[in-house]
Amino acid sequence: MPSLNGASERTEGKWTASLQKKGVRIVTVIDESWYERIDGLRDRTGSGGVVTRLDAEAVLVALVKEVELGDAGYVIPKGGVEAEESIDAAALREIAEETGLCDLTLIGHLGVLARQSFRRNCWQTSHYGLYVTTQIEGEIIDPANYGLAWWPLRQLPPMIWPDERQLIAENADLIDAAVRRNRGMASE
């Protein structure tokens, strides 16, 4: 298990993510309780996307590496929808901010996931689109906190959120077919 700055592992139906802050190891267990709505949590709408590209014949997925969590801190790029912003516009903005990728083509919608936020201070309902690009890298707005990593569609790394990993895994055949069918849609 990689543990440069953090770790993630699955044990007994629970995921744990740990990070180092000022020399102290902080462990967060991602279990079923994260997916139970608690009275009093404010609602937050989020948007993001599974960004893909073809490398030779392999379908790759762009994931955001949460720097403070090290090799275990991968997520799908996403964030909050701002006032007067559409779901799709928010997804494009968030993907660009967290990955630097901006030459994206929306080829479908994958689903909606809902859970408590990482700070457990709101109920996050996130909409996920499926995007294709030919772009390999870009300028990340906050490189101290985010990094871009490309992973083979069927060989994903440990991820912070099991529901995000499940969204990709359960839709792998659909994603693969859609990316191959739309290979000419992304700008060259």
C-alpha positions in Angstrom: 0.0 0.0 0.0 1.6 3.3 -1.0 2.0 5.7 1.9 4.1 8.7 0.9 1.7 11.2 2.5 -1.4 9.1 2.9 -3.1 5.8 2.5 -6.4 4.3 1.5 -7.5 0.7 2.0 -10.7 -1.3 2.2 -11.4 -3.5 5.2 -14.7 -5.1 6.3 -16.8 -3.0 3.9 -15.2 0.3 5.0 -12.7 2.6 3.3 -10.1 4.5 5.2 -8.3 7.5 4.0 -5.5 8.9 6.1 -3.4 12.0 5.8 -0.5 13.7 7.6 -1.1 17.2 8.9 1.7 18.8 10.8 3.2 15.4 11.6 -0.1 14.0 13.0 -1.8 11.1 11.1 -5.5 11.8 10.6 -7.6 8.8 9.6 -11.1 9.1 8.1 -13.2 6.0 7.7 -15.5 6.1 4.7 -18.3 3.7 5.6 -22.1 3.5 5.0 -22.7 6.4 7.5 -21.4 8.9 4.8 -24.3 8.0 2.6 -27.0 8.6 5.3 -28.5 12.0 5.3 -28.4 13.7 8.7 -31.1 16.3 9.6 -29.8 19.8 9.5 -27.2 19.4 6.8 -27.4 22.1 4.1 -27.8 21.0 0.5 -25.0 21.5 -2.0 -25.3 20.7 -5.7 -22.1 19.5 -7.3 -21.0 18.7 -10.8 -18.0 17.0 -12.4 -17.1 14.4 -14.8 -15.3 11.3 -15.9 -12.8 12.6 -18.4 -11.4 10.0 -20.8 -8.9 9.8 -23.7 -7.6 7.1 -26.0 -3.9 6.3 -25.7 -3.2 3.9 -28.6 -6.2 1.6 -28.0 -6.4 2.0 -24.2 -9.1 4.1 -22.7 -7.6 6.2 -19.9 -9.5 8.1 -17.1 -8.3 11.4 -15.6 -8.4 11.4 -11.9 -7.6 14.2 -9.4 -4.9 13.4 -6.9 -5.6 15.1 -3.6 -2.0 16.0 -2.8 -2.3 15.9 1.0 -3.6 12.3 0.8 -0.7 11.1 -1.3 -1.1 8.1 -3.6 -4.4 7.1 -1.9 -6.2 10.3 -2.5 -7.8 10.0 -6.0 -11.2 11.4 -6.9 -13.3 12.2 -9.9 -12.9 16.0 -10.7 -15.9 17.8 -9.3 -17.1 20.7 -7.2 -19.9 23.0 -6.3 -22.3 24.6 -8.8 -22.2 28.3 -8.4 -25.3 30.6 -8.5 -26.6 31.1 -12.1 -24.3 28.3 -13.4 -25.6 25.2 -15.2 -24.6 21.7 -14.2 -22.6 21.3 -17.4 -20.9 24.6 -17.1 -19.9 23.9 -13.5 -18.5 20.5 -14.5 -16.3 22.1 -17.2 -15.1 24.8 -14.8 -14.3 22.3 -12.0 -12.6 19.9 -14.3 -10.4 22.7 -15.7 -9.6 24.0 -12.2 -8.6 20.6 -10.8 -7.0 18.9 -13.8 -6.1 21.8 -16.1 -8.0 20.0 -18.9 -10.2 22.4 -20.9 -10.5 20.9 -24.4 -13.4 18.6 -23.4 -16.4 17.2 -25.3 -19.4 16.0 -23.3 -20.6 12.7 -24.7 -23.1 11.7 -22.1 -24.3 11.7 -18.5 -23.2 8.9 -16.2 -25.3 9.5 -13.1 -25.9 11.4 -9.8 -24.3 10.5 -6.5 -25.3 11.8 -3.1 -23.4 11.7 0.3 -22.1 13.9 3.0 -19.1 16.1 2.1 -15.6 15.2 3.3 -16.0 17.8 6.1 -19.4 16.3 6.8 -21.0 19.8 6.8 -23.3 19.4 3.9 -25.3 16.9 1.8 -23.6 16.9 -1.6 -25.6 15.8 -4.7 -23.1 15.6 -7.6 -23.9 15.1 -11.2 -21.3 13.3 -13.4 -20.9 13.7 -17.1 -18.8 11.6 -19.4 -16.2 13.7 -21.4 -13.6 12.9 -24.0 -10.4 14.8 -24.7 -7.2 14.5 -26.6 -5.5 16.8 -24.1 -2.8 15.0 -22.0 -2.1 17.8 -19.5 -3.0 21.4 -18.7 -2.4 24.1 -16.2 -3.9 23.2 -12.8 -5.1 26.3 -10.9 -4.1 25.0 -7.5 -1.2 22.5 -8.0 -0.3 22.6 -4.3 -3.5 20.7 -3.6 -4.4 18.9 -6.9 -2.6 16.8 -9.4 -3.7 15.1 -12.6 -3.2 11.4 -13.1 -4.3 9.2 -16.0 -5.3 5.6 -15.2 -6.5 2.7 -17.4 -10.3 2.4 -17.3 -10.2 -1.1 -15.7 -7.2 -0.6 -13.5 -8.2 2.3 -11.2 -6.1 3.2 -8.1 -7.5 3.3 -4.6 -10.0 6.2 -4.4 -11.2 8.2 -1.5 -14.9 7.7 -2.4 -16.1 4.1 -3.1 -19.2 5.4 -4.8 -17.1 7.2 -7.4 -15.0 4.1 -8.1 -18.2 2.1 -8.4 -19.7 4.6 -10.8 -16.7 4.2 -13.1 -16.5 0.4 -12.7 -20.2 -0.3 -13.2 -20.2 1.9 -16.3 -16.8 0.7 -17.7 -18.3 -1.1 -20.8 -20.6 1.9 -21.6 -17.6 4.3 -21.1 -15.3 2.2 -23.3 -17.9 1.9 -26.1 -18.8 5.6 -26.0 -15.2 6.8 -26.0 -14.4 4.6 -29.0 -17.5 5.6 -30.8 -16.8 9.3 -30.2 -13.0 9.2 -30.8 -13.3 11.8 -33.6 -15.3 14.3 -31.5 -12.4 15.6 -29.4 -10.2 18.3 -30.9 -6.9 17.1 -32.3 
